[in-house]
Amino acid sequence: MAIQYDLFADGKAIAQDFDAWKATAGGRHVLKAVYATVAPYGNRFRSTGRRVSIKLVWELCRDRIAYIRWRAKRQGIELKEWKGYSLNNVFTAYVARHVLAHRPEWEGAFELRAVGRDKPKRKAVVIPITEK
């Protein structure tokens, strides 16, 4: 029997998940770390026009997650995984928009694409391999 998995979640569900995550103490703490990581790039953009990838910022935060957790713990905040991830990749577009909404002087620093639009449902069929 084959098993089907949804490859792409509904964009509206991701936006709702992001809103719920950023409302948590851990989510707010991570967003502060994102702002601190983006600041030098945002200022560089203002002076040179050179853009930055929000994915780069997200990966830098992922690389610093032990430090981010330590700082959170010192403030009495526990960073919990959200749906299995400390920093969920599906949030990067929403994080970029959040940053730009609060730092309008960095408008244009990130390349933005449409989010939350309806996408065709895609499924993968997994066929179990049986060894003989």
KATA-V711583 format. One record per pair of residues at least 6 apart in sequence whose ideal C-beta (glycine too) atoms are under 7 Angstrom apart, sorted by the first residue. I is the first residue (numbers start at 0). J is the second residue. Records with the same first field share a line. If there is no record, write none. Layout:
I: J, J
This chain:
1: 124, 125, 126
2: 125
3: 122, 123, 124
4: 122, 123, 125
5: 120, 122
6: 121, 122, 123
7: 118, 121
8: 89
10: 114, 115, 116, 117, 118
11: 115
13: 89
14: 93, 115
17: 90, 93
20: 26, 81, 90
21: 27, 30, 97
24: 76
25: 71, 76, 77, 78, 79
28: 71, 76, 78
29: 60, 67, 78, 86
30: 97
32: 60, 67
33: 56, 60, 94, 98
34: 98
36: 56, 59, 60
37: 56, 98
40: 51, 108
41: 102, 105, 108
43: 49
44: 50, 51, 105, 108
45: 104
50: 108, 109, 110
51: 108, 109
53: 91, 94, 95, 109
54: 91
57: 86, 91, 94
60: 67, 86
61: 86
64: 85, 86
67: 78
68: 78
71: 77, 78
78: 85
81: 87
92: 114
93: 114
95: 109, 111
96: 111
98: 105
99: 105, 106, 109
